[in-house]
Amino acid sequence: MVDDHVMLRDGIRSVLESAGHQVVAESADLTTALGELLRLSPEVLLLDLNLGQRSGLELLTAVIRIVWRRPAHSPPFWQPP
């Protein structure tokens, strides 16, 4: 049986590629996704809020802190520093 998340990623990939976009990476977990983001520096990130045992919001917060170089102890990105 194919995982629902894999089917969803395959469908999104198909739609994006048929529209002329290049999908450079996919990930099913937070650690791999963060590594791929740092390695590839993509222009666009499509994010599932459910990344295995972790939340996609954790990944988004990590990405924002890296991009904005905010300290880990700073407030969440949706609150002003």
Secondary structure, DSSP 8 states (H G I E B T S, - for coil): ---HHHHHHHHHHHHHHHTT-------SSHHHHHHHHHHH--S-----SEETTEEHHHHHHHHHHHHHT--TTS--TTS--
